[in-house]
Amino acid sequence: MKTPVVKESRIASCSPVLISSILLALVGLLGWQYAGKAAVMEPHAAPNLIMHSNGKFYAKSNTSPATLWFPTGPGDPEDFLCRSATERTSIVNLLNGGNTLYVMAVKTHGGDGPAGCNPWISGNPTNGLDTAKLNDWYNVLDQADNKGVVIHFFIYDDDSCPWGAKTNCEARTTLQTDEGNFLNALVDRFKTVSNLVWVVAEEYPEAVRPERATAIAARIQSRDTVHPVGIHQLTGDTSFNFPTDNNFDVFLMQMGDTVRSSQ
């Protein structure tokens, strides 16, 4: 049975300090039903989460709401995968008590950079994927995975669209061959990471039309039947798009610099 859609709040996305968020399943509230995924319930996960018996949230226990899981991790650096191997390993080793991390594959072509921070040979999508770089990325994600850190793997940074002229790329409403082949190879390379959540794009409306977002999520699901697929919305956007779209399992919501606990 596929786990229900959950909502994640990511606070202070550009802050290097540790941040906390709550994963809440909205099934009981909205009545969505799914089948087949094992979101953050992988063999090495810490904690080993399960869906609470009331079907409303993830927890460390099937009976006690007191064991609700609070994912905690750093809001920076977004260019984690493009840092040196030594620096990345240092960041992973500093996650003592931290249990989640988010990384981005494509931070160029409209994203926040730096130049070349993407998975392609010489940074150019037309050159194909850089196998050595992917292997290097996998090694550090495997280190995090072995520590029980849940990795949120974003395909695209906000405003990133690398397929041809940016205006044409942003106008796409379907998954075209170049992007489809890229997704196939990327997902196939990293789907063996245990503690993994795929995310289509950060603040997706900036460069990805809803139809294309759905197509990307569907392609990821077709290549990886184990891990959940998420969508990340604009800061403060509580509309939670795609409420009936079975291609999405997780909503990620950016809350900005501060959040009042009473809200």
C-alpha positions as CSV (number, residue, x, y, z in Angstrom):
1,M,0.0,0.0,0.0
2,K,1.4,3.4,-1.0
3,T,1.7,5.8,1.8
4,P,-0.5,8.9,1.8
5,V,0.5,12.4,0.8
6,V,2.4,14.2,3.5
7,K,3.3,17.8,4.1
8,E,6.8,19.0,5.0
9,S,7.6,22.5,6.3
10,R,11.1,23.6,5.5
11,I,12.0,26.7,7.6
12,A,14.8,29.2,6.7
13,S,15.9,27.5,3.5
14,C,19.0,29.7,3.2
15,S,20.1,29.4,6.8
16,P,23.1,27.3,7.8
17,V,21.6,26.5,11.2
18,L,19.7,23.4,12.0
19,I,16.0,23.6,11.2
20,S,13.0,21.5,12.2
21,S,9.9,20.6,10.4
22,I,6.9,18.3,11.0
23,L,5.8,15.6,8.5
24,L,2.0,15.3,8.6
25,A,0.0,12.9,6.6
26,L,-3.1,14.5,5.3
27,V,-5.0,11.4,4.4
28,G,-7.4,11.5,7.3
29,L,-8.2,15.2,6.6
30,L,-8.5,15.0,2.8
31,G,-9.4,11.4,2.2
32,W,-6.7,10.6,-0.3
33,Q,-5.9,6.9,-0.8
34,Y,-2.8,5.4,-2.4
35,A,-0.9,2.1,-2.7
36,G,2.7,0.9,-3.1
37,K,5.4,3.2,-1.6
38,A,7.5,2.9,1.5
39,A,8.3,6.5,2.3
40,V,11.2,6.9,4.7
41,M,10.8,3.4,6.0
42,E,14.0,2.0,4.5
43,P,16.3,-0.6,6.2
44,H,18.8,1.9,7.6
45,A,16.4,4.7,8.4
46,A,16.8,6.4,11.8
47,P,14.1,6.5,13.0
48,N,12.4,3.6,11.2
49,L,9.1,5.4,10.5
50,I,5.8,3.7,10.0
51,M,2.3,5.1,9.3
52,H,0.4,5.5,12.6
53,S,-2.6,3.3,12.9
54,N,-4.9,6.3,12.6
55,G,-3.6,6.9,9.1
56,K,-2.8,10.6,9.8
57,F,0.9,10.9,10.4
58,Y,4.3,9.2,10.4
59,A,5.7,8.1,13.8
60,K,8.2,5.9,15.4
61,S,5.4,3.9,17.0
62,N,2.1,2.6,15.5
63,T,0.2,3.5,18.7
64,S,1.6,6.6,20.4
65,P,1.2,10.0,18.9
66,A,4.1,11.1,21.3
67,T,6.5,9.5,18.9
68,L,5.8,11.8,16.0
69,W,8.9,12.2,13.9
70,F,10.5,15.7,13.6
71,P,12.9,15.8,10.7
72,T,15.8,18.1,11.4
73,G,18.6,19.2,9.1
74,P,20.6,22.1,7.7
75,G,19.0,24.6,5.3
76,D,22.4,25.1,3.5
77,P,24.4,24.6,1.4
78,E,22.0,24.1,-1.5
79,D,25.1,23.4,-3.6
80,F,26.1,20.5,-1.3
81,L,26.7,18.1,-4.2
82,C,29.1,20.6,-5.9
83,R,31.3,21.2,-2.8
84,S,34.6,19.4,-2.5
85,A,34.5,15.7,-1.3
86,T,36.2,16.7,1.9
87,E,33.7,19.5,2.6
88,R,30.7,17.3,1.9
89,T,32.0,14.5,4.1
90,S,32.5,17.1,6.9
91,I,28.9,18.3,6.6
92,V,27.6,14.7,6.8
93,N,29.8,14.1,9.8
94,L,28.4,17.2,11.5
95,L,24.8,15.8,11.2
96,N,25.0,14.4,14.7
97,G,21.3,14.3,15.7
98,G,20.3,15.6,12.3
99,N,18.2,13.2,10.3
100,T,17.5,14.9,7.0
101,L,19.4,16.7,4.2
102,Y,18.3,18.2,0.9
103,V,20.5,18.2,-2.2
104,M,20.0,19.5,-5.8
105,A,21.2,18.0,-9.0
106,V,20.8,21.0,-11.3
107,K,21.6,24.5,-10.0
108,T,22.5,26.1,-13.3
109,H,20.5,27.3,-16.3
110,G,18.6,29.9,-14.3
111,G,19.3,28.3,-10.9
112,D,21.4,29.9,-8.1
113,G,24.7,28.4,-9.5
114,P,27.6,28.0,-9.1
115,A,28.6,27.5,-12.7
116,G,28.9,23.8,-13.6
117,C,26.9,22.7,-10.6
118,N,24.9,20.1,-12.5
119,P,25.5,16.4,-13.5
120,W,26.6,16.9,-17.1
121,I,29.9,16.7,-18.8
122,S,31.4,20.2,-18.9
123,G,28.1,21.4,-17.4
124,N,26.3,21.1,-20.8
125,P,23.1,18.9,-21.0
126,T,23.9,18.1,-24.7
127,N,27.1,16.3,-23.6
128,G,25.3,13.7,-21.5
129,L,25.8,12.8,-17.9
130,D,29.2,12.8,-16.3
131,T,29.6,9.3,-14.9
132,A,32.5,10.2,-12.7
133,K,30.6,13.0,-11.1
134,L,27.5,10.8,-10.5
135,N,29.7,8.2,-8.8
136,D,31.3,11.0,-6.6
137,W,27.8,12.2,-5.6
138,Y,26.7,8.7,-4.9
139,N,29.6,8.1,-2.5
140,V,28.7,11.0,-0.3
141,L,25.0,10.3,-0.4
142,D,25.8,6.7,0.6
143,Q,27.7,8.1,3.6
144,A,24.6,10.1,4.7
145,D,22.4,7.1,4.0
146,N,24.4,4.9,6.2
147,K,23.9,7.4,9.0
148,G,20.2,7.1,8.6
149,V,19.8,10.5,7.1
150,V,16.8,10.9,4.8
151,I,17.9,12.6,1.6
152,H,15.5,14.9,-0.2
153,F,16.9,14.8,-3.8
154,F,15.7,17.8,-5.8
155,I,16.0,17.4,-9.6
156,Y,16.0,21.2,-10.3
157,D,16.8,24.3,-8.3
158,D,14.3,27.1,-8.4
159,D,14.1,28.8,-11.8
160,S,16.3,26.2,-13.4
161,C,15.3,25.0,-16.9
162,P,18.2,23.5,-18.8
163,W,16.5,22.2,-22.0
164,G,17.3,24.6,-24.8
165,A,16.3,28.2,-24.7
166,K,14.9,29.0,-21.3
167,T,11.6,30.5,-22.5
168,N,11.0,27.4,-24.6
169,C,12.0,25.1,-21.8
170,E,9.6,26.9,-19.4
171,A,6.8,26.6,-21.9
172,R,7.0,22.8,-22.0
173,T,3.9,20.9,-20.9
174,T,5.1,17.4,-21.7
175,L,8.2,15.4,-21.0
176,Q,10.4,15.5,-24.1
177,T,13.1,13.0,-25.1
178,D,16.1,14.9,-23.8
179,E,14.6,15.4,-20.3
180,G,13.1,11.9,-20.2
181,N,16.5,10.3,-21.0
182,F,18.1,12.4,-18.3
183,L,15.6,11.4,-15.7
184,N,15.8,7.8,-16.6
185,A,19.6,7.8,-16.0
186,L,19.6,9.9,-12.9
187,V,16.9,8.0,-11.1
188,D,18.5,4.6,-12.1
189,R,21.8,5.8,-10.6
190,F,20.5,6.9,-7.3
191,K,17.4,4.8,-6.6
192,T,19.5,2.3,-4.6
193,V,20.0,4.9,-1.9
194,S,17.8,3.7,1.0
195,N,16.6,6.9,2.7
196,L,15.5,8.9,-0.3
197,V,12.7,11.2,-1.3
198,W,12.6,12.5,-4.8
199,V,11.6,16.1,-5.4
200,V,10.7,17.5,-8.8
201,A,12.0,21.1,-8.2
202,E,12.4,23.7,-5.6
203,E,9.7,26.4,-5.9
204,Y,8.5,24.6,-9.0
205,P,6.2,27.3,-10.4
206,E,9.2,29.5,-11.2
207,A,10.2,27.4,-14.2
208,V,8.1,24.2,-14.3
209,R,4.5,24.2,-15.6
210,P,2.1,21.9,-13.6
211,E,1.7,19.5,-16.6
212,R,5.4,19.0,-16.9
213,A,5.8,18.6,-13.1
214,T,3.3,15.8,-13.2
215,A,5.1,14.2,-16.2
216,I,8.4,14.4,-14.3
217,A,6.9,12.8,-11.2
218,A,5.3,10.1,-13.3
219,R,8.6,9.3,-15.0
220,I,10.4,9.1,-11.6
221,Q,7.8,6.7,-10.3
222,S,8.1,4.5,-13.4
223,R,11.8,4.1,-12.7
224,D,11.6,3.9,-8.9
225,T,8.7,2.1,-7.4
226,V,10.0,2.3,-3.8
227,H,10.7,5.9,-2.9
228,P,8.2,8.7,-2.6
229,V,8.1,11.7,-5.0
230,G,7.5,15.2,-3.8
231,I,6.8,18.7,-5.1
232,H,8.1,21.9,-3.5
233,Q,6.0,25.1,-3.6
234,L,6.7,28.8,-3.3
235,T,7.3,30.4,0.1
236,G,4.1,30.7,2.0
237,D,2.0,28.9,-0.6
238,T,-0.5,26.7,1.2
239,S,-2.6,25.8,-1.8
240,F,-0.9,22.3,-2.0
241,N,-1.3,21.8,-5.7
242,F,-1.9,18.3,-7.2
243,P,-4.2,17.1,-4.4
244,T,-5.6,14.3,-6.4
245,D,-2.4,13.5,-8.5
246,N,-1.2,10.0,-7.6
247,N,2.2,10.8,-9.0
248,F,3.0,12.8,-5.9
249,D,3.4,11.4,-2.4
250,V,4.9,14.4,-0.5
251,F,4.3,18.1,-0.3
252,L,7.2,20.3,0.7
253,M,6.4,23.8,1.9
254,Q,8.9,26.6,2.3
255,M,7.8,28.8,5.2
256,G,10.4,31.6,5.1
257,D,12.6,32.9,7.9
258,T,10.3,32.5,10.8
259,V,7.2,30.5,11.7
260,R,4.9,31.1,14.7
261,S,4.3,27.9,16.5
262,S,0.7,28.8,17.2
263,Q,0.1,28.7,13.4
